[in-house]
Amino acid sequence: MAIFCFFLLVFLPALCLSDTSSPYSLLWPLPREVNCSESKSVTVDSKNFNFIGIGEGGGSELLKDAFSRYQKYTFPQEVKNSAGVINSAVVNVSSSSEDIGLNTNETYNMTISQEGVYINATTVYGAMRGLETLSQLVYMEDDQYYVYLCSVGDTPRFQHRGFMIDTSRHFVSVAAILKFLDAMSFNKFNVFHWHIVDDESFPYESLSYPSLSEKGAYDQHHVYSQADVKTVIQYAKERGIRVIPEFDTPGHSLSWGLGIPGLTTACYDNSTHKPTGSYGPIDPTNETNWSFLTGFFKELAEVFMDDYIHLGGDEVSYTCWSTNPAIWKWMEEHNITGQYDQLEQYYETRLLDIVKNLNKEYVVWQEIFDNGLKVQPDTVIDVWKSNKDSRAAITKAGLRAIYSACWYLNRISYGADWHNAYLCDPRMFEGSDEQKKLVVGGEACIWGEFVDSTNIISRSWPRGSAVGERLWSDENLRNITDATIRLHSQRCRMISRGIQAEPVSGPSFCPIEWTGGKSRYRNSF
């Protein structure tokens, strides 16, 4: 059997990875500091196990909800031998604050000894990360739960660990989004970037401007109600995840124009000087549009509670602007005839001022910087172009950045295509240490041209897990062979929790079977 497993580990490395003889093979993302006795584990009294919250935040409802979830995740199956040495985990949360933002402290320390489990964290969100790690160190063998004796000191490498999904090109059900948030929490992501609307459809229900979704959505069955949005935001917060919505303008806004007449620019034929019937970006020269934008973003600031909103700003075509007589006249009156970059600057400056006056911070796509538009010093630039890496220039200008370029997971290829995602690093560019500190994180992205509720989970996971570890763990963690072993464990664990994660690396098996939304246990892992 040893020779057989050696052969499999060399040629088909995932097949023998359900072995629990090493605690390190079970951990994902790998904690920054972890010391375990590989030969020492103790039995756990799964039937009577209790999570006990202490400290200023020990009575938090968020913490109690996390205890309930992790009771199920840690002990997912009833066992015959439920008695054991350890029967509780004490979780000390020193702060009662449940605020969540870019600078939220997610650090935790954990000790697992013969006396029990002790987790210490400043915030409830740090405690959640500790509970996830604890759940990974518990395993089942011979109808008995065991836990490894370990000490863990852990803190994320990056503040912003995001995952973007696109719900405009294909609608993604609320149930699928909630399942997606579960998977994010298992991989210690902390930002859900919700690209909720685009050219193709406007599925957000606006209370102030209901015509946006009434006219701009595919139909009224493909709309996120205000109740849906609140559900997503609360569900995310309960898992330590912020929700940053993206409402991309002035381009990518054709669906907006269906509900707000005059918002988008009418295109004209240059030879006949008559409208073509097609439309382009938002018209910045129509003052009525600014009343709408002020009111709409005021609503968004009230609905989405995070400090940040993503304002897009990418791929703005000047073609329609350059054919519209009203825009020509306005630009002539403002002494910028033919300077469409200045028209874009005018739009972005006014929009950023609106958002700033609403006490919101903002993220924009890199074109805002690349096109030379002036931005305020606190702007965060989202770098997405693999053929134009602007990280060095952005950080040299003193601006913060997040990196997405190498993590477009909607792009698929045959084989274990998570390797490149795993090795990509947001701070791997030519620049000073001070510049690299300005890269505050990164995001995996799953665009929706060929993705909807039927495949968004399997296409994103466990490939997204590779991004999760890069953003959480030590920068020197780059061994693909080691990662393959641990990622297989993570994939199997996600399946056991109802996440339909695809295989990691060629022929393999998990100790569970996926059975259409439920998992069926065969052996321990």
N, C-alpha and C positions, 0 to 999 in steps of 0.2 A: 504493500500500500504506500509506503514511503517513496519507493521508486516511481510509482504511478503518479503520486501528487507532485513529485519533483518534475516529471515530464509535463504535467498540466501547468505548473507554475511557470515553466519556461515557455511552453508553446501556446497554452490556452489559460492565461494567468488567472482568470476569474473563477474557474471551476472549483477550486479547493478553498475558496475564501470565506466559507462560513465557519471556519475554525475560530473559537473564542479563547485560544490559549494565550493570546497577547492582548492586553487592554488597548494598546496603541492601534491595533487593527480595527477597533470599533469606533474610533473618534473622528468626527467631521463636523465643522472645521477643527483642525488640530489646535488645542489650546496653546497659548504662548509659552507657558511653563507647566509641565505635567510630569510628575514622578510617581510611578506605580511599581508595586511589587508584583512582577509578572507571575510569580508562583503562589501569591497569596490573595485569596478572595474569601469572603465569608458569606454564610447563608443569610437570606433576607426573609423576614416574616411578612410575606406579601399580603396575607389576609388581614393582618392588623396594622399594616404600615400607615403611619400618619406623617403629614407635613405640618410643621409647627412654625408659624410666623411670629417673630419677636422684633423688638426695636420700634422706632417711630413709625415705620412703614409696615410693620408686621401684620396690622389689621386691614391692610388695603384690600378692597374688593377685587382689584386687578390681580393681586397676589393670590387671593382665595380662588379666583377663577383659574389661575395658572396651576394651583395645587390640584384642582379637580381634573384638569386636562392631563397633567403629568402622572396622576395616579393611574390613568388608563394607558398612557404611553409607556410608562415604566414597567407596568405589570399587565400586559395586554391579554394574557391568557390565564385562566385558572389552572392551578397545579395541584397535584395530590399532596405534595410535601410543602405545605404553606408556612410551617413554623420555621423560625430562623433566629440568628443572633441579633441582627439589626432590624428594628421595627419603627424607626422614625428618622426624619431629616429636619433639623432645626435651621430655619432660614432667617437670618438677622438682616433687616433692611433699616439702615440708619436714618434715611430721609423719608418723610411722609409725602413729599411732592410727587405728583404723578404727571407733571409737565414733561413733554417729550419734544425734542428739537435737535438741531445739529450738534449741540454740545452736551447732550445728555450722557451722563456717566453710565457705562455698561460694564464696568469692571466688576469682577467677582473673585472671591477666593473660596476654595472648597477643600475640606479635609474629610476623608472617609477612613475611619479606623474601626477597631473592634468595638469601640464605645458608641459608634453611630456616625451620622453624616451631619456636617456643619457647613453651611454656606453663609458667607458674609458678603453683603453688597451695599453700596450707597443707595441705589434706587431699586424700585421694583423691577425695572427693565434689566438691570444687571442680574437680579435674582432669577429672572426668566432664563437668561443665558446659562446660568449655573444649573438650573433644573434640566435644561436640555442636555448638558454635559453629563449630569448624573444619570439621566435615563439611558445614555449610551454606554455607560460603564456597568449597567445591570444586564445580566444575561441569564438564560435558562438552560439547565442541563439536568437530565434524569428527573424531570418533573419537580425541579426545585430552582428557585431564583437565587443567584449569587451576585455579589458586587465586588469589584476589585478595590483593594486598599490603595488609595491614591491621595496625593496632595496636588491641587491645581491652583495656579495663579494665572488669571486670564483677563485680557483686555483687548479690544479690537484695535487693529492697526489703523483703520480708516474710520472717520466719523460718519461718512456718507456711503452706505452700502445698499445700492438701489437695484430695483428690477422694474423695467418699463414694459407695459403691455398696451397694445393699440386696440381700442374697442370701436373704432370708427369704420375701418375697412370691412371688418366682420364684427358683428355684435358678439360679445362674450357674456354668458349668463352670469347673474349674481352668484349663483351656486358655484360656478367654475372659478369666479374671482375669489370667493372665500376659500375654496380648496387651494388655490394658488397662494393665498396669504398663509395658509397652514404650512405649505412647502417652504415658503420664504422663512418662516420662523424656525423650521427645523434646520435651516442652513444659516441662521443668524443674520439674515438681511434685515435692514431697519428702515428702508424707504420704498414705498410703492409709488412709482411714477406712473400716473394714470393719464395716458394720452387718450383722452376720452372722446374728442371730436376731431374731424379733419374734413378735407374736401368731400369725401364720399358720403358721410352722414353726420348728423348732429344728434346723438342719442342722449344728451343731457336735458332734463326737464328744468327749464328756468321758470321760476315763479314770476319774475318781473317781465320776462319776454317769452311767454309760452309758445309764440309762433315759431321760435327757433327750432324746437323739436317737432312741433305740429307739421311744419313744412319741410324741415331739414332731415328728419330721421327717415330710415327706410320705410317704416310704418310705426304705428303706435304700440306695437308689441315689441319693438326694438328700441325702447327708451328706458333710461335709468331714472326712476322717480326720485323725488327728494328723500323718500323713505329708504330707497335702495342706497342712495349715496350715504345717508347717515349710518345705515347698517354696515357698509364697507368701512367707513371711517372708524366706527366703534370696534368692529371686529379686528381691524388692523391694530388699533391702540392696545387692545387686550393682549396682543402678541408682540408688543414693543415695536410696532411698525408705523411710521409716519405716512400719510397720504399727501403727495404733492401732485395736484392736478396740472395738466398742460392744456392750455387754450392758445393754440398757435395762430398768430397773426403777424403781419398783414396777409401773407400767403397762406395756403392750405385752408382757405376760408370760404370756398364756394358754397358749402352747405349752409353757412351762416346767412349768405345773401338770399337764400330761398325764403327765409322767414323775416328778413329785415330789408324791405325795398330800398335801393339806393346805397346799400352798404358796400357792396363789391363794385368794382369798376367795370363799366360797359366797354367792350372792345369795339373798335371801329375799323372798317376797311379803309386802308390808306388811299385807294384809288377812287372809291365812290364817296368816302367820308360819311358812310352810313353805318349804323350798328350792325354787327355781324350776328348778334344773338348769343355770343359767348361772353364770359366774364373773367375778370382777373382779380388781383389782390384788393383788399379793402381800399376805398378811396379816401386818402387822408385830407383831401381838399374840401370835402363836404362837411361843413360844420355840424350838421345834424348827426353825423356819425359819431362825433365826439360826445354828444349827449348820451347816445346809446352805450358807447364803450365805458363811459364813467359809471352809468347805472348798472351795467352788466357786471363789471369787475367789482363794484361795491357788493353786489349779491354774492359773487364768488368768494370774496374776502370773509363774508359772514358764514357761508356754508362750509367752506374748507378751512379748518381751524389752524392748519400748520402755518408757521411763519413765512413759508416760501410758496410761491406759485411759479410754474414754468411757463414762460411767455413765448416760447418757440422762436420765431424770427428767421427761420431757415428758408432757403430756396425761394426767395422773393423774385419773381420774374418782372422785368420792367416793360415787357412787350405791350401789355394792355394799357398801362399808364401812358406809354409813348404814342398811342393812337387816339387818345380821348381828348376832344377839343376843350372840354371844361378844365381838364387838368393842365393842358397847354396854357390856357389863359391864366390860371391861378399861378403857375410857375413863373410866367412872364411878369405878373404883378409883384412877385416876391423875388425877382432878380435871380432866379435859378433855372432859367430856360435850358432844357436839355440835360440838366444835372439830376438824373433820377436817383443817384446815390444820396443827394441832398434831400430829396423828397422822402426817401426811406429814413434818413436821419431825423427828419422832422417828425415822421410818424412815431418812430421808436422813442424819441425824446419825450413827446407828449404822453405816450402810453406809460413809460417808466415813471413819469411824474405822477400820473394817476395812481399807479400801484403804490408808489412810495407814500403818497398822501393817505392811503388806506392802511398804513403801517405794515405793509407786506414787503418781504425781501423777494428776490426773483432770480430765476435761472433762465439763461437764454442759450440757444444753439450757437455754435462757434462762428457762423456767418456774420453775426452782429459785430464780432471783433475783427474777423478777417476782412470785412468790407470797409474797415476804418471808421466805423460809427463810434461816436464818443459815448462812453458808458460811465456810470457812477462807480466809485471805487469799491463798493460792496457787491458789485455784480458777480454772479457765479457763471462761468462759461462751461457749457457742456460740449466737449470735444468728441465729434462723431465721425469725422472724415479720416479714413485710413490713408488716403492719398495726400492729405494735407494736415500734418501733425503740427498743431499750433500751441502745444503745451509750453514749449520753451518761450515763445513770444508772449503768450498770455501771462505766464508767471513772471516774466521779466518786467512786464508792465505793472506788476504788483496785484494782479487780479487772481482770484481763486478759480480753480477748475475742477471739474469731474470728468472722468474718461469713460467713453462708451465705444470707441472706434473698433476695438478688437472683439467686442462682445455682442455682435448682432446675431443672436442665436436662431433667428428665422432663416439664416443661411446655413444650409445643411450639406453634408457630403458623406460619402460612404465611409464606414469605419469609425474608429474612436476619435471623432472630431472634437472632443473636449480637451485634447492635449494642448492645442494652441491657446485655447481660452485659459487654461490653467497656468501656462507659462507667461502670459501677458501680464505686464505690471504697469499700473497707472503712473508710477514714478520713474519708469525706465526711459529717460530722455536726457539729452545734454543740458545740464543746468546746475546751478549751485544747490547746496543743501537747503538754503532758504527758499529758493524757487520750488523745490520739490515738496516742501512743507505746505505750499499753497495748493497743491493737488489734494483735495480733502476727501477724495474717494472716487468711486466709479459706479457704473450701472450696466447690467445686462439688459438687452433690449430684445423684445419679440414683436416684430411688426406683423400686421394682420392681413397682408394680401392673401396669404394661403393658410391662415390660422384662425380657428374659431373655438367654440367650446368643446368640439369633438377631439381636438388634438393639441390644445395649448399646454396641457400638463405634460404629456409625454414628449413633446418637442422641446420643452423648457427644462425638464428634469430627467436625469441628474446632471445634464450639461451645465445648468445654472449653478449647481453645487460647486463646480470647479471655480466659478467666479466668486462664489461665497467664501471659499477658503482663501483665495487670493486677497480678498478685501479684509478678511478677519485675521489671518494667521501671519506668522513671521515671514518677512520678505525672502529669507533664504530657503524656504521650504519649496523645493523645485524638483524633487525626485519623483518621476512619473511612475516608476515601479511601485514605490511605497504608496503613492496616491491611488493607484489602481486598486490595491488591496483595500484601502480604507473607503474609497468611493463605492466599491461593491457592497461593503457593509452598510454604507449610508443608503444606497439604492434599495437594498433589501428591507432596511428599517422603514424607509418611506413607503414602500409597498404595504408593509404591515400596518401602516397608519392611513391607508386609503389613498395614497398618491400613486398614480399609474406611471411610474418612472421607467423609462426605457433601459435596456441593457447597457452596461458600461463598456465592455471590451470583449467582443466576440462571444463564442459559445460559453454559457455559464448557467448556473442555477441559483436560486435563493431557497432558503428553508421554508418559504411560504409560496403559495400560488396566488396569482391575481385571478379573481373570479368575478369580473364585471362590476367592480365597485366595492367588493368585499375581499378580504384576504383570508386564506385558509392555511393554518399552520400545519407543517409537516414535521419539522424538527426545531431545535433551538438555534438561535444565532446570537 
